[in-house]
Amino acid sequence: MRDVISGPDRREGGINTLSFWAKLAVITAVVISGLVFGAGFLIPLTFALILFVLLTAVIDWIAGQKIGDAPVPRWLAHIIGILLVLTGLGATLLILGNQATGVSEALPRYEAKLAQIIARLISAIGEENAKIVQDGIASLDYSAFAATTFNSASAFLSGFLLVLLYIPFLMSERAPMQEKLKLAAGDPETGLQIASILSDISEGVQKYVGIKTVVSLITGLLSYAVMKPMGLDFAETWSVLTFMLNFIPSIGSVLAVIFPALVALVQFDTLTPFLIIVFGCGIVQFTIGNILEPALTGKSLNLSPFMVILSLTFWTSIWGAPGALLSVPITVCVLIVFSHLPATRPVAILMSGDGQLRSSSEPERPTLGKSKPPVNSQMAAQTGEAD
């Protein structure tokens, strides 16, 4: 009896053996090290893949429309889709580039205003406490901050150009890759399994990125409608940043309100514009984030809220701000892949929001590693029938 109970724990390579956990620790360390040291290569590639998925979704949607009774030709759908995406990216870069000079020119004015705020603090909290605050502000190295910002902008621009370089090659590989995957799979069943996984990943990422893009665009426009009438400096830049920050779960919405509010606090002499921007942009973020976006998304992502925060923390610590933007799409891909693998399906259930995976609610689909019964099982079944 003792041998029977302890048998599964002692089997070679079992989950309860020390060798299994040692191998898992080594693999985890290698993967994380590769993600950290390969960030310069992996981040642009990941952005390119997500942009490629979004672009294919736009193209497929345009191709599904009709001009009269005839469908839109594929070549025309490709041209329109590429132009739409490039127009959006170009408009974003144009706004940020045009207002970069204005931001540098406004810094001296903001510093003078900040000195006035410090003078008010002296009368409110006392000279000793105000001196501590003043010394802390004086210790800030604005030149180093400007240099860091310039280097980050340069790195972003080079990465953006690399992303644009990847996109045409990914588009050209779209059709041949399907046939190559079938040939690489070796047998039709495995090819169907891989095609099923890739189809689900594409559908999940397309839905997330598509809905998030529309929702973020609405949020940026409504925030701009709040900030511009108040005369806030660089309202266009803050609306673009609101659009981008909205892709970061939870924290992004908070930062999208804090940044323009701080500028309003330094720019204006009264607290009224500051309060209007805080409450106006806050209401926009709350309404869209808690009412509109859940209504559009539904349970399609089915990610646990804790898993969203955990993935945000993990990918931000590894890849910084790009990791924060990519955390949810990557986690969606991991969840879909895990749901197709019998060995990792329990992990996918834990990662999901309600424990109900898509493949469990639909007719059973092929899963990797799940094939015909072993020969020994078939022989045993035949022997039992003979008896």
Steps between C-alpha positions, in 0.01 A plus 500: 500500500784734585659441162171562321441831677851628454537362149382811310722720712804291421452458129788635298445862396175525702375834627581408862864416431792726573635464146176639355514817709872539439444485123206740532714748696779483240256545210331794675834668567611452138172637363502809726867565421423474130211744535719750686810481284305465176267793571652714225405236245181358653314824581487637142416152371213462747364843412528411132309174551218675690485779241496231228206329672314832523578579137375162379179551700443836331576354158268202552221730617539727196512198269171381650321820397325540167502771236152456359467126455871432453739440793798727551805356317774368728765725347284806565429383856876469559564853373219657705594308816867593477414863433266513801757355739784715364281811522429434866866438581611803297248729672621383841866564418415835339319628809776389736773639275338839444440563871838379622652845441213667683554278802867599524409868469237471773733344758642837625147630547403191693808535721404857587148390581637218710702755699179689574333182622797436728468853639139424587607176666740694721218704644275195534729234651781705646848590382671187630273254318490717188882510493507121489263503201699777332829315547346186353379688192835676463677164503313393189726487194288644220778462244534130579123464474503673162786278381318188616183612325694569179668160513165330562346688207793398278468136605126513438552646153756238404276223633204646313694498173597139565133413557409663168775296336359173636139563390543461117690173544237367740228593252682320220535187718134486599378264226816284454534453877175301518627247248844487661347425840309208353818362347702559817238325716571167331146361517155652437381460861788699645455757226137544604605537863752772420254676269237495776738655751617771259141575399393545862804715579434720198132534587567579866770757432299657217198544723702641791712739292204606285266576789777659705597724207142623452446549873833680544424724203165598652668562837767720343245706305273553802798591719608748234147648509550557873855638484488723192219738614692556824798627299732228629843510340571219254147355521566308178807332650312403815214355297746290297667383822154420641439283195831318549479470879155346474665182367669457840255320733380687811806721552483659154160658563624654825812643336290640215319715756797591721731637227267767353373584850854577619557723197175683579613546860824665386354692206199673654477735799181346638398147590186507287662374174688238699180368661307508171770297324528253788127438525429532126773261385436277800132464409594422139743229610257353753204496262686349206713262707214363712198522269586529130809280479354206700185520285707476180751244625258279692668178611703454183832550678394316818815596688514504877542860631782379721668343196472832315677685782754220540585501129520880504751485786703220341530645150561853628786377717656322200430736208402825670230717342478286181441197721210681670340563160553141387413324826135417425546388135786273602299356789205437267731304270640297791150422627386377158808280451468355852132423442592279202765298685364226729797535737452876548120517476462519881731804497283660230192443716671676791600789271144542369243728656224244566671168435307447176736469207375559150582152380307349788178675401524409132507161331821324586783617280843345448754574772871455476617184664151346481506240227393143449518262801834324542552161346509334842159650588351378173640150557362495853157606377500231233605236757217608730248470219630155412457386860 
